[in-house]
Amino acid sequence: MRISILGGSGHEAEVGGWLHRTWWAIDGWSLSETIDYCARARGPAAPTVWVATVGGRPMGTVALDLDDLFQRPELNPWLASLYVTPDARGGGIGAALVRHVEQHAAAAGFDRIWLFTPDKSAFYNRLGWRHEGPENWHGEAVTLMSRQIGASSPLP
Ligand SMILES: CC(C)(COP(=O)(O)OP(=O)(O)OC[C@H]1O[C@@H](n2cnc3c(N)ncnc32)[C@H](O)[C@@H]1OP(=O)(O)O)[C@@H](O)C(=O)NCCC(=O)NCCS
């Protein structure tokens, strides 16, 4: 598996399609806006969107983003848009993408990163993320989580 920045990879339209169908349309983005944003999100810190490929095929994506939960503008940056294609789930790609974002954010100088999830808190908890309480996203109950990634909490 290879993890690389999405913009310039040639997989922008396919990955943008996954994200638009799954979340971004609910947030009011058109498909072309979603693809354009993802293709431009190349860091150096955030926003950055990555794609995981296996044998050249895109199998997953993740982002380090800013201001992901509009009612909590004081919390940044965010691990966002984690998605693995259904046929590739259970093979470690999701965990590898989470670790990749953590390492990128730590290298960029952040001490803590945040995420929210409606139903995957057990997945993140296994990866060392802690619960920070309930929140809501477009009226849906979600769990706010964080992970310390600074020098005082070395990555495994
Ligand atoms: C959640 C998701 C990214 C996980 O990706 P994945 O590649 O299947 O995950 P991995 O194979 O890396 O799993 C890592 C570990 O978490 C466990 N795990 C996977 N999904 C889990 C879940 N829903 N709940 C609890 N544990 C889970 C795995 O069993 C594995 O455990 P192990 O290390 O003991 O073997 C994937 O299921 C997905 O894309 N779902 C749809 C989109 C989504 O919900 N994204 C998250 C938004 S917050």
The ligand as a MOL file (V3000), in Angstrom:
LIG
                    3D

  0  0  0     0  0            999 V3000
M  V30 BEGIN CTAB
M  V30 COUNTS 48 50 0 0 0
M  V30 BEGIN ATOM
M  V30 1 C -14.0420 2.8650 9.4650 0
M  V30 2 C -13.1460 2.4050 8.2960 0
M  V30 3 C -12.3540 3.5840 7.7660 0
M  V30 4 C -12.1650 1.3380 8.8410 0
M  V30 5 O -11.2420 1.0340 7.8110 0
M  V30 6 P -10.5980 -0.4430 7.6800 0
M  V30 7 O -9.5410 -0.3980 6.6440 0
M  V30 8 O -11.6900 -1.4300 7.5300 0
M  V30 9 O -9.9700 -0.5940 9.1480 0
M  V30 10 P -8.7180 -1.5170 9.5420 0
M  V30 11 O -8.7500 -2.7590 8.7450 0
M  V30 12 O -7.4900 -0.7050 9.5060 0
M  V30 13 O -9.0550 -1.8380 11.0640 0
M  V30 14 C -8.1790 -1.5130 12.1390 0
M  V30 15 C -8.6960 -2.1720 13.4020 0
M  V30 16 O -9.9670 -1.6170 13.7430 0
M  V30 17 C -10.9490 -2.6590 13.7750 0
M  V30 18 N -12.1730 -2.1030 13.2300 0
M  V30 19 C -12.4660 -1.8690 11.9270 0
M  V30 20 N -13.7000 -1.3280 11.8290 0
M  V30 21 C -14.1860 -1.2360 13.0760 0
M  V30 22 C -15.4180 -0.7810 13.6320 0
M  V30 23 N -16.4020 -0.2910 12.8610 0
M  V30 24 N -15.5650 -0.8420 14.9810 0
M  V30 25 C -14.5870 -1.3270 15.7800 0
M  V30 26 N -13.4010 -1.7810 15.3200 0
M  V30 27 C -13.2050 -1.7310 13.9840 0
M  V30 28 C -10.3860 -3.7840 12.9440 0
M  V30 29 O -10.9160 -5.0190 13.3440 0
M  V30 30 C -8.9110 -3.6670 13.2180 0
M  V30 31 O -8.6050 -4.2790 14.4750 0
M  V30 32 P -7.2390 -5.1250 14.6830 0
M  V30 33 O -6.1160 -4.1320 14.5280 0
M  V30 34 O -7.3710 -5.6870 16.0580 0
M  V30 35 O -7.2410 -6.1440 13.5920 0
M  V30 36 C -14.0010 1.7550 7.1460 0
M  V30 37 O -14.8350 0.7710 7.7070 0
M  V30 38 C -14.8560 2.7510 6.3680 0
M  V30 39 O -14.3870 3.3940 5.4260 0
M  V30 40 N -16.1500 2.8680 6.7480 0
M  V30 41 C -17.0730 3.7930 6.0350 0
M  V30 42 C -16.7040 5.2540 6.2260 0
M  V30 43 C -16.5880 5.6440 7.6970 0
M  V30 44 O -17.4430 5.3180 8.5350 0
M  V30 45 N -15.5060 6.3710 8.0310 0
M  V30 46 C -15.2610 6.8810 9.3680 0
M  V30 47 C -15.9670 8.1730 9.5420 0
M  V30 48 S -15.8000 8.8100 11.2050 0
M  V30 END ATOM
M  V30 BEGIN BOND
M  V30 1 1 1 2
M  V30 2 1 2 3
M  V30 3 1 2 4
M  V30 4 1 2 36
M  V30 5 1 4 5
M  V30 6 1 5 6
M  V30 7 2 6 7
M  V30 8 1 6 8
M  V30 9 1 6 9
M  V30 10 1 9 10
M  V30 11 2 10 11
M  V30 12 1 10 12
M  V30 13 1 10 13
M  V30 14 1 13 14
M  V30 15 1 14 15
M  V30 16 1 15 16
M  V30 17 1 15 30
M  V30 18 1 16 17
M  V30 19 1 17 18
M  V30 20 1 17 28
M  V30 21 1 18 19
M  V30 22 1 18 27
M  V30 23 2 19 20
M  V30 24 1 20 21
M  V30 25 1 21 22
M  V30 26 2 21 27
M  V30 27 1 22 23
M  V30 28 2 22 24
M  V30 29 1 24 25
M  V30 30 2 25 26
M  V30 31 1 26 27
M  V30 32 1 28 29
M  V30 33 1 28 30
M  V30 34 1 30 31
M  V30 35 1 31 32
M  V30 36 2 32 33
M  V30 37 1 32 34
M  V30 38 1 32 35
M  V30 39 1 36 37
M  V30 40 1 36 38
M  V30 41 2 38 39
M  V30 42 1 38 40
M  V30 43 1 40 41
M  V30 44 1 41 42
M  V30 45 1 42 43
M  V30 46 2 43 44
M  V30 47 1 43 45
M  V30 48 1 45 46
M  V30 49 1 46 47
M  V30 50 1 47 48
M  V30 END BOND
M  V30 END CTAB
M  END
